[in-house]
C-alpha cells in the first residue's frame, strides 16, 4: 500500500520506531508498525528504540530526526571523546567496536548485493584494528578566527576561551568554523603533545589565525605525521608567509617540550585562497625534512605532502591481503594502477618478475622511484599517466609481457570507465581491486564479472575505527577466455 493511503503523517509529528540498519551521512533506518520506512538522522545504533520528529513525508519513505532514545541498543557504549556528536571524525564511537566491524562487513555485502547484483558475495569477516584508538599516523589540525561554540557554551554569559581563535577540526559542512580541540583519541600521544605546545606558542605570541572568509591571517594548519617503526615525528606548520624569527622560536619551543623525540620541523607557505593543508614553498627548520616508515621488509620515505596510508599497522594487513589473493608467480608481470607513491608496487615486487606502477600525480611518481632506490628494488618501474588515457600508454608498455595480475587501487569514485575497459581488455589472470568505497567496488565489480571474471573473495580491512569508512581487497579470477 502506498504510504499516502496510510493514516496521514505530516511534518513535526512524533513517531516511534526501532532502528534496524545503519545508513550514510549520520542516518539510520527503521520501519513503523505499518511497514513504512523511515530514515532517521542522529547518532544512533542498530537496536535503539527511538522517538523521532518528522522532517519530510516522501512518497515511499519518511525523513525524521531523533528526539529521544527510549531504549538503548546493547551495541551502545559510552564515547570516550568529549567532542563526540560535534566533531565529525568519530561518528561510530558510541557503538562497541565489535558491532562496528559487523556493520562494516554488512555494508560491503549489501553494496555488492544491491548495487552489483552479486548473489551471496564471498565477504569475509573484517580484519580488525589491534588498537582502535590512537591509530592515525597523520593528523591535520586547522586554525580559524571563528571558533565553533560547543552546545554547553551557548548559554554561558562569559566564555572560557576566545571566540576568535581555534586550533582543531572543522565543524562538519562548515569551511570557516573550527572546534578548538584539546585532545584527539585517534591521534598518537606525541601528536596531542605537539597540539598543546603549538597552541601555547601561538597564543603567547599573539599569532593571528587565517580567515577563510577575508583571506587574511598567518596561521593555516598544523600537520603532524608519525612513523610507528622509527618513532619519528614530523611537524609541518602551514602559514601564509615565512617569518624566520617566529619559526626559529617555534622550533626551539617544540624541541624543549619534546626532548628525546626524533623530530623534523617544517614550515609550508602558501598564499592560495583555499584551505588545503599544503604549501607552495617549504622551509626545513630542523631534521631531514622527511620521516621513514617501514612496512614489511621495505622502508618508505614520507615527505610533508606525500600520500601514505594513515594507519601503518593496518596498511600492512591490507597489503598482505593483496599479496595473498594476488597469487603472484615468479614469472609474472604485474600492473599496479593508481599506484600513488608505490607502496603496494614495492611491497609486491619481490614476488614477481616485474611490476609496473601507473599514477597521474607527478610528485607521487617521484616518491615511488625514490622509494624503489631506497630499497634496492630494480624490477619496479613507474609511469605518469592519467588512467583515463591508459589505452594510449599501451604502446609504451608493449616492451613488457602481458600482465598476469593487475592491482587497482582507485579513488572513492572508482575506476574511470575507459581505464576499467582497458584493464579488462588486457585479460589478466587475476584482478585485485583495493577499494575504499563499497559502492564503487560493486559497480566496477559488476562490469568486471560481465566480461568473463568471477568474484573469488572480498576481505574488508578496518583502517579507520570509529568511522564509517571501510577498505576492501576483492579478488576477481578470469574464468572465460573471452
C-alpha beads as a LAMMPS data file, in Angstrom:
LAMMPS data file: protein, C-alpha beads

482 atoms
481 bonds

1 atom types
1 bond types

-500.0 500.0 xlo xhi
-500.0 500.0 ylo yhi
-500.0 500.0 zlo zhi

Masses

1 110.0

Atoms # bond

1 1 1 0.000 0.000 0.000
2 1 1 1.355 3.474 -0.889
3 1 1 2.138 5.494 2.228
4 1 1 -0.188 8.251 1.053
5 1 1 -3.032 5.786 1.742
6 1 1 -1.878 5.247 5.334
7 1 1 -3.159 7.395 8.210
8 1 1 -1.836 10.834 7.386
9 1 1 1.526 11.686 8.888
10 1 1 2.890 15.203 8.500
11 1 1 5.879 17.339 9.279
12 1 1 6.656 17.716 13.023
13 1 1 4.632 14.633 14.012
14 1 1 6.385 12.440 16.583
15 1 1 6.819 8.775 15.651
16 1 1 8.300 5.794 17.458
17 1 1 10.363 3.047 15.829
18 1 1 13.199 0.544 16.255
19 1 1 16.457 1.177 14.336
20 1 1 17.280 -1.833 12.155
21 1 1 20.160 -0.677 9.956
22 1 1 22.887 1.926 9.545
23 1 1 22.850 4.279 6.563
24 1 1 25.088 7.022 5.188
25 1 1 25.550 10.608 6.387
26 1 1 24.619 10.236 10.072
27 1 1 21.418 8.422 9.233
28 1 1 19.887 5.133 10.316
29 1 1 16.912 3.180 9.046
30 1 1 13.845 1.646 10.639
31 1 1 10.198 0.917 9.918
32 1 1 6.935 1.913 11.520
33 1 1 4.491 -0.821 12.512
34 1 1 2.662 -0.355 9.209
35 1 1 5.873 -1.112 7.285
36 1 1 6.637 2.463 6.273
37 1 1 10.395 3.082 6.004
38 1 1 11.989 5.910 7.975
39 1 1 15.434 7.494 7.584
40 1 1 16.375 8.933 10.981
41 1 1 19.195 11.461 11.469
42 1 1 21.225 11.298 14.658
43 1 1 23.975 9.362 16.412
44 1 1 22.066 6.089 16.744
45 1 1 22.803 2.373 16.907
46 1 1 21.069 -0.652 15.439
47 1 1 18.618 -1.851 18.089
48 1 1 17.795 1.572 19.528
49 1 1 14.111 2.248 20.162
50 1 1 13.644 5.950 19.440
51 1 1 11.118 8.717 19.172
52 1 1 11.694 10.943 16.162
53 1 1 10.220 14.102 14.678
54 1 1 9.206 14.026 11.009
55 1 1 11.045 16.435 8.702
56 1 1 9.510 15.339 5.418
57 1 1 6.993 12.753 4.188
58 1 1 8.030 11.405 0.807
59 1 1 6.108 9.024 -1.426
60 1 1 7.923 5.884 -0.285
61 1 1 9.579 6.816 2.995
62 1 1 9.809 9.393 5.768
63 1 1 12.735 11.599 6.787
64 1 1 12.998 12.332 10.510
65 1 1 15.469 13.289 13.239
66 1 1 15.859 11.664 16.611
67 1 1 14.222 13.278 19.623
68 1 1 14.969 10.693 22.301
69 1 1 16.441 7.221 22.669
70 1 1 13.684 5.396 24.550
71 1 1 15.523 2.082 24.840
72 1 1 19.267 1.934 24.066
73 1 1 20.730 -0.803 21.910
74 1 1 23.020 -3.391 23.534
75 1 1 25.547 -2.340 20.865
76 1 1 25.943 1.052 22.511
77 1 1 28.938 2.161 24.567
78 1 1 29.917 5.455 26.162
79 1 1 32.085 7.531 23.784
80 1 1 35.463 8.476 25.255
81 1 1 35.686 11.766 23.396
82 1 1 34.034 14.867 24.843
83 1 1 33.633 16.269 21.303
84 1 1 31.608 13.291 20.071
85 1 1 28.497 14.384 18.225
86 1 1 30.035 17.768 17.378
87 1 1 33.284 16.812 15.661
88 1 1 32.633 14.696 12.574
89 1 1 35.711 12.494 12.924
90 1 1 34.385 9.582 15.019
91 1 1 30.763 9.061 14.121
92 1 1 30.643 5.467 15.393
93 1 1 32.423 5.916 18.735
94 1 1 29.115 5.333 20.546
95 1 1 28.991 1.781 19.128
96 1 1 31.008 -1.153 20.527
97 1 1 33.976 -1.907 18.269
98 1 1 32.828 -5.500 17.642
99 1 1 29.473 -4.162 16.428
100 1 1 31.228 -1.603 14.210
101 1 1 33.031 -4.462 12.463
102 1 1 29.769 -6.326 11.873
103 1 1 28.168 -3.166 10.471
104 1 1 31.098 -2.604 8.087
105 1 1 31.014 -6.185 6.846
106 1 1 27.296 -5.815 6.169
107 1 1 27.925 -2.507 4.409
108 1 1 30.285 -4.201 1.918
109 1 1 27.982 -7.186 1.449
110 1 1 24.867 -5.016 0.956
111 1 1 26.602 -2.870 -1.667
112 1 1 27.689 -5.922 -3.654
113 1 1 24.208 -7.439 -3.495
114 1 1 22.108 -4.347 -4.134
115 1 1 24.376 -2.300 -6.412
116 1 1 26.415 -5.042 -8.060
117 1 1 23.731 -7.775 -8.294
118 1 1 26.069 -10.326 -6.687
119 1 1 24.331 -13.299 -5.091
120 1 1 25.779 -14.304 -1.709
121 1 1 29.063 -12.420 -2.288
122 1 1 32.050 -14.059 -0.543
123 1 1 32.695 -11.310 2.012
124 1 1 34.824 -12.483 4.943
125 1 1 34.873 -11.063 8.467
126 1 1 36.533 -7.658 8.751
127 1 1 40.221 -7.588 9.677
128 1 1 40.059 -5.623 12.911
129 1 1 42.492 -2.971 14.050
130 1 1 44.505 -4.227 17.025
131 1 1 44.050 -0.889 18.819
132 1 1 41.019 1.105 17.644
133 1 1 42.387 4.255 19.327
134 1 1 45.498 6.350 18.593
135 1 1 45.963 4.601 15.251
136 1 1 46.432 7.559 12.899
137 1 1 49.944 8.359 11.692
138 1 1 48.818 11.725 10.267
139 1 1 46.538 14.404 11.671
140 1 1 45.654 17.736 10.051
141 1 1 44.571 20.415 12.513
142 1 1 43.156 23.710 11.232
143 1 1 43.423 27.250 12.569
144 1 1 40.488 29.652 12.385
145 1 1 39.472 33.084 13.621
146 1 1 35.930 31.708 14.066
147 1 1 35.667 29.215 16.914
148 1 1 32.687 26.865 16.900
149 1 1 30.810 27.233 20.174
150 1 1 30.017 23.927 21.869
151 1 1 26.375 23.348 22.900
152 1 1 27.123 23.940 26.578
153 1 1 28.728 27.310 25.749
154 1 1 25.640 28.771 24.089
155 1 1 24.018 29.627 27.450
156 1 1 27.229 30.851 29.144
157 1 1 27.458 34.581 29.923
158 1 1 31.276 34.518 29.917
159 1 1 33.283 32.138 27.749
160 1 1 36.438 30.401 28.971
161 1 1 38.055 30.633 25.530
162 1 1 38.200 33.448 22.964
163 1 1 35.763 33.270 20.073
164 1 1 38.343 34.481 17.549
165 1 1 40.867 31.639 17.900
166 1 1 40.598 27.902 17.339
167 1 1 43.022 25.087 16.590
168 1 1 41.377 21.772 15.869
169 1 1 38.911 20.334 13.362
170 1 1 36.391 21.972 11.062
171 1 1 32.768 21.626 12.003
172 1 1 31.181 19.175 9.511
173 1 1 29.933 21.084 6.478
174 1 1 31.460 24.397 7.582
175 1 1 34.710 25.637 5.995
176 1 1 35.016 28.643 8.351
177 1 1 34.352 27.460 11.898
178 1 1 36.741 25.195 13.778
179 1 1 36.231 23.260 17.025
180 1 1 39.042 24.095 19.460
181 1 1 40.365 20.610 20.270
182 1 1 42.498 19.778 23.312
183 1 1 42.874 16.053 22.672
184 1 1 42.098 13.599 19.875
185 1 1 41.661 9.900 20.639
186 1 1 42.669 8.903 17.106
187 1 1 45.998 10.753 17.277
188 1 1 49.230 9.408 18.715
189 1 1 50.128 10.758 22.152
190 1 1 53.049 12.709 20.663
191 1 1 50.614 14.422 18.289
192 1 1 48.455 15.561 21.192
193 1 1 51.545 16.895 22.986
194 1 1 52.514 18.846 19.869
195 1 1 48.976 20.209 19.582
196 1 1 49.243 21.539 23.147
197 1 1 52.715 23.005 22.601
198 1 1 51.662 24.715 19.375
199 1 1 48.581 26.253 20.966
200 1 1 50.711 27.561 23.860
201 1 1 53.210 29.152 21.458
202 1 1 50.795 30.831 19.059
203 1 1 48.625 32.251 21.859
204 1 1 51.668 33.518 23.803
205 1 1 52.930 35.234 20.651
206 1 1 49.504 36.575 19.600
207 1 1 49.780 34.998 16.143
208 1 1 46.685 35.561 14.018
209 1 1 44.765 32.592 12.535
210 1 1 43.754 32.617 8.887
211 1 1 40.254 33.789 7.988
212 1 1 38.713 31.648 5.254
213 1 1 36.226 34.460 4.532
214 1 1 38.510 37.524 4.489
215 1 1 41.593 35.590 3.301
216 1 1 43.778 37.287 5.893
217 1 1 45.845 35.934 8.773
218 1 1 49.059 33.994 9.289
219 1 1 48.282 30.550 10.756
220 1 1 46.600 27.995 8.482
221 1 1 47.261 24.377 9.532
222 1 1 49.240 22.175 11.862
223 1 1 50.004 18.828 10.220
224 1 1 51.687 16.135 12.319
225 1 1 52.946 12.781 10.996
226 1 1 54.361 9.833 12.939
227 1 1 56.459 6.815 11.992
228 1 1 55.463 3.810 14.083
229 1 1 58.542 1.773 13.171
230 1 1 61.132 4.525 13.690
231 1 1 59.134 6.566 16.228
232 1 1 59.940 9.719 14.275
233 1 1 57.704 12.777 14.246
234 1 1 57.177 15.397 11.526
235 1 1 55.649 18.770 12.354
236 1 1 54.515 20.948 9.452
237 1 1 53.150 24.378 10.325
238 1 1 51.346 25.795 7.283
239 1 1 51.334 29.608 7.165
240 1 1 50.529 32.423 4.740
241 1 1 54.116 33.726 4.665
242 1 1 57.549 32.872 6.019
243 1 1 58.828 34.602 9.166
244 1 1 62.229 33.272 10.142
245 1 1 62.240 34.743 13.647
246 1 1 58.854 33.243 14.542
247 1 1 59.777 29.870 13.030
248 1 1 63.072 29.608 14.918
249 1 1 61.363 30.445 18.206
250 1 1 58.619 27.918 17.400
251 1 1 61.266 25.264 16.662
252 1 1 63.003 25.939 19.994
253 1 1 59.676 25.756 21.867
254 1 1 58.825 22.359 20.333
255 1 1 62.288 20.921 20.877
256 1 1 62.281 21.904 24.561
257 1 1 58.823 20.367 25.013
258 1 1 59.605 17.164 23.067
259 1 1 63.038 16.402 24.446
260 1 1 64.346 12.994 23.377
261 1 1 61.932 12.661 20.439
262 1 1 63.433 12.413 16.947
263 1 1 61.664 15.176 15.078
264 1 1 61.776 17.136 11.842
265 1 1 60.068 20.536 11.760
266 1 1 58.863 22.173 8.549
267 1 1 57.080 25.337 7.503
268 1 1 54.956 25.112 4.371
269 1 1 53.984 28.520 2.974
270 1 1 51.047 29.252 0.689
271 1 1 49.156 32.338 -0.463
272 1 1 46.335 30.320 -2.016
273 1 1 42.791 31.213 -1.072
274 1 1 41.740 27.604 -0.383
275 1 1 42.253 25.778 2.924
276 1 1 44.234 22.769 1.673
277 1 1 46.992 21.943 4.172
278 1 1 49.915 22.079 1.714
279 1 1 52.317 24.802 0.660
280 1 1 53.890 26.203 -2.492
281 1 1 57.193 26.695 -0.646
282 1 1 58.758 24.568 2.065
283 1 1 61.315 25.542 4.703
284 1 1 63.064 22.876 6.787
285 1 1 63.665 24.194 10.305
286 1 1 65.214 21.051 11.783
287 1 1 65.836 17.415 10.906
288 1 1 65.844 15.754 7.496
289 1 1 62.598 17.176 6.152
290 1 1 61.074 13.689 5.965
291 1 1 60.347 10.659 8.136
292 1 1 60.747 6.981 7.278
293 1 1 58.163 4.263 7.883
294 1 1 58.739 0.542 7.486
295 1 1 56.088 -1.829 6.112
296 1 1 57.077 -5.464 5.825
297 1 1 60.680 -5.521 4.626
298 1 1 60.545 -2.122 2.965
299 1 1 61.307 1.434 4.054
300 1 1 59.215 4.327 2.761
301 1 1 60.395 7.920 2.883
302 1 1 57.472 10.261 3.644
303 1 1 57.712 13.973 2.910
304 1 1 55.303 16.652 4.129
305 1 1 52.922 16.375 1.183
306 1 1 53.348 12.698 0.276
307 1 1 50.354 10.380 0.312
308 1 1 50.749 7.482 2.733
309 1 1 48.147 5.234 4.326
310 1 1 47.167 6.869 7.632
311 1 1 47.116 3.613 9.627
312 1 1 50.534 1.965 9.312
313 1 1 49.780 -1.353 11.022
314 1 1 46.561 -1.877 9.043
315 1 1 48.278 -0.837 5.814
316 1 1 50.486 -3.896 6.257
317 1 1 47.376 -6.046 6.788
318 1 1 45.865 -4.567 3.614
319 1 1 48.995 -5.208 1.553
320 1 1 49.372 -8.758 2.874
321 1 1 45.771 -9.444 1.868
322 1 1 46.549 -8.086 -1.612
323 1 1 49.616 -10.281 -1.866
324 1 1 47.772 -13.389 -0.681
325 1 1 44.841 -13.199 -3.100
326 1 1 47.003 -11.987 -5.989
327 1 1 48.704 -15.401 -6.034
328 1 1 51.711 -13.950 -7.871
329 1 1 54.024 -16.234 -9.829
330 1 1 57.773 -15.715 -10.107
331 1 1 57.432 -15.219 -13.874
332 1 1 54.516 -12.727 -13.654
333 1 1 54.388 -9.201 -14.993
334 1 1 52.111 -7.131 -12.746
335 1 1 50.471 -3.755 -13.384
336 1 1 49.592 -1.571 -10.380
337 1 1 47.013 1.068 -11.346
338 1 1 46.601 4.234 -9.252
339 1 1 49.861 3.268 -7.558
340 1 1 50.365 6.526 -5.630
341 1 1 53.796 6.581 -4.013
342 1 1 54.304 2.932 -4.944
343 1 1 53.731 1.315 -1.565
344 1 1 51.772 -1.662 -2.937
345 1 1 54.001 -1.828 -6.032
346 1 1 57.178 -2.149 -3.985
347 1 1 55.552 -4.417 -1.395
348 1 1 54.785 -6.945 -4.161
349 1 1 57.972 -6.508 -6.219
350 1 1 59.880 -9.408 -4.638
351 1 1 57.125 -11.855 -5.631
352 1 1 57.072 -11.343 -9.409
353 1 1 59.438 -10.827 -12.347
354 1 1 58.478 -7.211 -12.987
355 1 1 55.867 -4.762 -11.750
356 1 1 54.731 -1.518 -13.376
357 1 1 53.154 1.320 -11.359
358 1 1 50.877 3.859 -13.086
359 1 1 49.845 7.135 -11.443
360 1 1 48.746 10.636 -12.512
361 1 1 50.402 12.716 -9.737
362 1 1 53.987 13.529 -10.664
363 1 1 55.200 14.056 -7.086
364 1 1 53.863 10.616 -6.163
365 1 1 55.742 9.036 -9.081
366 1 1 58.937 10.779 -7.927
367 1 1 58.403 9.461 -4.388
368 1 1 57.780 5.949 -5.768
369 1 1 61.030 5.983 -7.743
370 1 1 62.935 7.303 -4.725
371 1 1 61.488 4.562 -2.515
372 1 1 62.470 1.914 -5.098
373 1 1 66.081 3.184 -4.962
374 1 1 65.970 3.339 -1.153
375 1 1 65.015 -0.350 -1.022
376 1 1 67.306 -1.519 -3.847
377 1 1 64.345 -2.682 -5.951
378 1 1 65.225 -2.890 -9.630
379 1 1 62.231 -4.732 -11.120
380 1 1 59.700 -1.933 -10.478
381 1 1 59.115 0.894 -12.933
382 1 1 56.733 3.832 -12.724
383 1 1 54.928 5.877 -15.362
384 1 1 52.981 9.108 -15.040
385 1 1 49.643 8.745 -16.791
386 1 1 46.057 9.830 -16.320
387 1 1 44.304 6.453 -16.165
388 1 1 41.532 7.654 -18.434
389 1 1 44.306 7.690 -21.092
390 1 1 45.546 4.245 -20.018
391 1 1 44.976 2.863 -23.521
392 1 1 47.317 5.473 -25.039
393 1 1 50.137 4.161 -22.839
394 1 1 49.783 0.575 -24.031
395 1 1 52.226 1.173 -26.866
396 1 1 54.887 2.132 -24.322
397 1 1 54.018 -0.882 -22.199
398 1 1 54.392 -3.313 -25.127
399 1 1 58.016 -3.840 -24.115
400 1 1 56.669 -5.749 -21.095
401 1 1 54.839 -9.048 -21.111
402 1 1 51.062 -9.001 -20.845
403 1 1 50.172 -8.718 -17.137
404 1 1 49.294 -11.927 -15.337
405 1 1 47.871 -9.884 -12.459
406 1 1 46.567 -6.317 -12.270
407 1 1 46.235 -4.473 -8.976
408 1 1 43.918 -1.465 -8.993
409 1 1 43.502 0.937 -6.060
410 1 1 41.237 3.715 -7.388
411 1 1 39.879 6.763 -5.523
412 1 1 36.445 6.756 -3.887
413 1 1 34.680 7.393 -7.184
414 1 1 36.057 4.116 -8.538
415 1 1 37.735 3.445 -11.859
416 1 1 37.325 5.812 -14.779
417 1 1 35.225 3.869 -17.349
418 1 1 37.897 3.923 -20.078
419 1 1 40.538 2.704 -17.619
420 1 1 38.208 -0.080 -16.487
421 1 1 37.554 -1.149 -20.086
422 1 1 41.285 -1.138 -20.927
423 1 1 42.127 -3.169 -17.826
424 1 1 39.537 -5.804 -18.713
425 1 1 40.778 -5.913 -22.316
426 1 1 44.265 -6.879 -21.085
427 1 1 42.730 -10.140 -19.757
428 1 1 44.980 -10.694 -16.716
429 1 1 44.663 -13.999 -14.873
430 1 1 43.564 -12.138 -11.738
431 1 1 42.400 -8.628 -10.888
432 1 1 42.866 -7.463 -7.302
433 1 1 40.668 -4.451 -6.608
434 1 1 41.641 -2.486 -3.471
435 1 1 38.581 -0.421 -2.616
436 1 1 37.873 2.455 -0.232
437 1 1 34.203 2.649 -1.271
438 1 1 31.911 -0.425 -1.344
439 1 1 29.543 1.262 -3.824
440 1 1 32.321 1.819 -6.375
441 1 1 33.590 -1.727 -5.854
442 1 1 30.102 -3.080 -6.524
443 1 1 29.665 -1.032 -9.690
444 1 1 33.114 -1.813 -11.132
445 1 1 32.984 -5.417 -9.945
446 1 1 29.720 -5.958 -11.814
447 1 1 31.390 -4.742 -15.025
448 1 1 34.457 -6.931 -14.467
449 1 1 32.307 -10.039 -13.970
450 1 1 30.287 -9.204 -17.086
451 1 1 33.477 -9.804 -19.089
452 1 1 34.420 -13.307 -18.044
453 1 1 35.606 -12.924 -14.439
454 1 1 34.330 -14.429 -11.186
455 1 1 34.493 -12.783 -7.767
456 1 1 36.557 -15.155 -5.608
457 1 1 36.793 -13.242 -2.330
458 1 1 36.334 -9.912 -0.590
459 1 1 38.396 -9.141 2.514
460 1 1 37.313 -5.961 4.348
461 1 1 40.075 -4.272 6.372
462 1 1 39.220 -1.718 9.047
463 1 1 41.702 1.100 8.510
464 1 1 39.582 3.718 10.302
465 1 1 37.880 2.511 13.514
466 1 1 35.027 4.680 14.842
467 1 1 34.295 5.987 11.329
468 1 1 32.025 4.560 8.650
469 1 1 34.908 4.076 6.193
470 1 1 35.971 0.564 5.205
471 1 1 38.663 -0.710 2.832
472 1 1 38.253 -3.992 0.957
473 1 1 40.501 -6.268 -1.072
474 1 1 38.437 -8.019 -3.771
475 1 1 39.869 -10.735 -5.990
476 1 1 38.459 -11.496 -9.466
477 1 1 39.639 -14.513 -11.449
478 1 1 39.290 -14.939 -15.203
479 1 1 37.003 -17.881 -15.882
480 1 1 36.286 -17.258 -19.556
481 1 1 38.844 -16.861 -22.360
482 1 1 36.834 -14.029 -23.934

Bonds

1 1 1 2
2 1 2 3
3 1 3 4
4 1 4 5
5 1 5 6
6 1 6 7
7 1 7 8
8 1 8 9
9 1 9 10
10 1 10 11
11 1 11 12
12 1 12 13
13 1 13 14
14 1 14 15
15 1 15 16
16 1 16 17
17 1 17 18
18 1 18 19
19 1 19 20
20 1 20 21
21 1 21 22
22 1 22 23
23 1 23 24
24 1 24 25
25 1 25 26
26 1 26 27
27 1 27 28
28 1 28 29
29 1 29 30
30 1 30 31
31 1 31 32
32 1 32 33
33 1 33 34
34 1 34 35
35 1 35 36
36 1 36 37
37 1 37 38
38 1 38 39
39 1 39 40
40 1 40 41
41 1 41 42
42 1 42 43
43 1 43 44
44 1 44 45
45 1 45 46
46 1 46 47
47 1 47 48
48 1 48 49
49 1 49 50
50 1 50 51
51 1 51 52
52 1 52 53
53 1 53 54
54 1 54 55
55 1 55 56
56 1 56 57
57 1 57 58
58 1 58 59
59 1 59 60
60 1 60 61
61 1 61 62
62 1 62 63
63 1 63 64
64 1 64 65
65 1 65 66
66 1 66 67
67 1 67 68
68 1 68 69
69 1 69 70
70 1 70 71
71 1 71 72
72 1 72 73
73 1 73 74
74 1 74 75
75 1 75 76
76 1 76 77
77 1 77 78
78 1 78 79
79 1 79 80
80 1 80 81
81 1 81 82
82 1 82 83
83 1 83 84
84 1 84 85
85 1 85 86
86 1 86 87
87 1 87 88
88 1 88 89
89 1 89 90
90 1 90 91
91 1 91 92
92 1 92 93
93 1 93 94
94 1 94 95
95 1 95 96
96 1 96 97
97 1 97 98
98 1 98 99
99 1 99 100
100 1 100 101
101 1 101 102
102 1 102 103
103 1 103 104
104 1 104 105
105 1 105 106
106 1 106 107
107 1 107 108
108 1 108 109
109 1 109 110
110 1 110 111
111 1 111 112
112 1 112 113
113 1 113 114
114 1 114 115
115 1 115 116
116 1 116 117
117 1 117 118
118 1 118 119
119 1 119 120
120 1 120 121
121 1 121 122
122 1 122 123
123 1 123 124
124 1 124 125
125 1 125 126
126 1 126 127
127 1 127 128
128 1 128 129
129 1 129 130
130 1 130 131
131 1 131 132
132 1 132 133
133 1 133 134
134 1 134 135
135 1 135 136
136 1 136 137
137 1 137 138
138 1 138 139
139 1 139 140
140 1 140 141
141 1 141 142
142 1 142 143
143 1 143 144
144 1 144 145
145 1 145 146
146 1 146 147
147 1 147 148
148 1 148 149
149 1 149 150
150 1 150 151
151 1 151 152
152 1 152 153
153 1 153 154
154 1 154 155
155 1 155 156
156 1 156 157
157 1 157 158
158 1 158 159
159 1 159 160
160 1 160 161
161 1 161 162
162 1 162 163
163 1 163 164
164 1 164 165
165 1 165 166
166 1 166 167
167 1 167 168
168 1 168 169
169 1 169 170
170 1 170 171
171 1 171 172
172 1 172 173
173 1 173 174
174 1 174 175
175 1 175 176
176 1 176 177
177 1 177 178
178 1 178 179
179 1 179 180
180 1 180 181
181 1 181 182
182 1 182 183
183 1 183 184
184 1 184 185
185 1 185 186
186 1 186 187
187 1 187 188
188 1 188 189
189 1 189 190
190 1 190 191
191 1 191 192
192 1 192 193
193 1 193 194
194 1 194 195
195 1 195 196
196 1 196 197
197 1 197 198
198 1 198 199
199 1 199 200
200 1 200 201
201 1 201 202
202 1 202 203
203 1 203 204
204 1 204 205
205 1 205 206
206 1 206 207
207 1 207 208
208 1 208 209
209 1 209 210
210 1 210 211
211 1 211 212
212 1 212 213
213 1 213 214
214 1 214 215
215 1 215 216
216 1 216 217
217 1 217 218
218 1 218 219
219 1 219 220
220 1 220 221
221 1 221 222
222 1 222 223
223 1 223 224
224 1 224 225
225 1 225 226
226 1 226 227
227 1 227 228
228 1 228 229
229 1 229 230
230 1 230 231
231 1 231 232
232 1 232 233
233 1 233 234
234 1 234 235
235 1 235 236
236 1 236 237
237 1 237 238
238 1 238 239
239 1 239 240
240 1 240 241
241 1 241 242
242 1 242 243
243 1 243 244
244 1 244 245
245 1 245 246
246 1 246 247
247 1 247 248
248 1 248 249
249 1 249 250
250 1 250 251
251 1 251 252
252 1 252 253
253 1 253 254
254 1 254 255
255 1 255 256
256 1 256 257
257 1 257 258
258 1 258 259
259 1 259 260
260 1 260 261
261 1 261 262
262 1 262 263
263 1 263 264
264 1 264 265
265 1 265 266
266 1 266 267
267 1 267 268
268 1 268 269
269 1 269 270
270 1 270 271
271 1 271 272
272 1 272 273
273 1 273 274
274 1 274 275
275 1 275 276
276 1 276 277
277 1 277 278
278 1 278 279
279 1 279 280
280 1 280 281
281 1 281 282
282 1 282 283
283 1 283 284
284 1 284 285
285 1 285 286
286 1 286 287
287 1 287 288
288 1 288 289
289 1 289 290
290 1 290 291
291 1 291 292
292 1 292 293
293 1 293 294
294 1 294 295
295 1 295 296
296 1 296 297
297 1 297 298
298 1 298 299
299 1 299 300
300 1 300 301
301 1 301 302
302 1 302 303
303 1 303 304
304 1 304 305
305 1 305 306
306 1 306 307
307 1 307 308
308 1 308 309
309 1 309 310
310 1 310 311
311 1 311 312
312 1 312 313
313 1 313 314
314 1 314 315
315 1 315 316
316 1 316 317
317 1 317 318
318 1 318 319
319 1 319 320
320 1 320 321
321 1 321 322
322 1 322 323
323 1 323 324
324 1 324 325
325 1 325 326
326 1 326 327
327 1 327 328
328 1 328 329
329 1 329 330
330 1 330 331
331 1 331 332
332 1 332 333
333 1 333 334
334 1 334 335
335 1 335 336
336 1 336 337
337 1 337 338
338 1 338 339
339 1 339 340
340 1 340 341
341 1 341 342
342 1 342 343
343 1 343 344
344 1 344 345
345 1 345 346
346 1 346 347
347 1 347 348
348 1 348 349
349 1 349 350
350 1 350 351
351 1 351 352
352 1 352 353
353 1 353 354
354 1 354 355
355 1 355 356
356 1 356 357
357 1 357 358
358 1 358 359
359 1 359 360
360 1 360 361
361 1 361 362
362 1 362 363
363 1 363 364
364 1 364 365
365 1 365 366
366 1 366 367
367 1 367 368
368 1 368 369
369 1 369 370
370 1 370 371
371 1 371 372
372 1 372 373
373 1 373 374
374 1 374 375
375 1 375 376
376 1 376 377
377 1 377 378
378 1 378 379
379 1 379 380
380 1 380 381
381 1 381 382
382 1 382 383
383 1 383 384
384 1 384 385
385 1 385 386
386 1 386 387
387 1 387 388
388 1 388 389
389 1 389 390
390 1 390 391
391 1 391 392
392 1 392 393
393 1 393 394
394 1 394 395
395 1 395 396
396 1 396 397
397 1 397 398
398 1 398 399
399 1 399 400
400 1 400 401
401 1 401 402
402 1 402 403
403 1 403 404
404 1 404 405
405 1 405 406
406 1 406 407
407 1 407 408
408 1 408 409
409 1 409 410
410 1 410 411
411 1 411 412
412 1 412 413
413 1 413 414
414 1 414 415
415 1 415 416
416 1 416 417
417 1 417 418
418 1 418 419
419 1 419 420
420 1 420 421
421 1 421 422
422 1 422 423
423 1 423 424
424 1 424 425
425 1 425 426
426 1 426 427
427 1 427 428
428 1 428 429
429 1 429 430
430 1 430 431
431 1 431 432
432 1 432 433
433 1 433 434
434 1 434 435
435 1 435 436
436 1 436 437
437 1 437 438
438 1 438 439
439 1 439 440
440 1 440 441
441 1 441 442
442 1 442 443
443 1 443 444
444 1 444 445
445 1 445 446
446 1 446 447
447 1 447 448
448 1 448 449
449 1 449 450
450 1 450 451
451 1 451 452
452 1 452 453
453 1 453 454
454 1 454 455
455 1 455 456
456 1 456 457
457 1 457 458
458 1 458 459
459 1 459 460
460 1 460 461
461 1 461 462
462 1 462 463
463 1 463 464
464 1 464 465
465 1 465 466
466 1 466 467
467 1 467 468
468 1 468 469
469 1 469 470
470 1 470 471
471 1 471 472
472 1 472 473
473 1 473 474
474 1 474 475
475 1 475 476
476 1 476 477
477 1 477 478
478 1 478 479
479 1 479 480
480 1 480 481
481 1 481 482
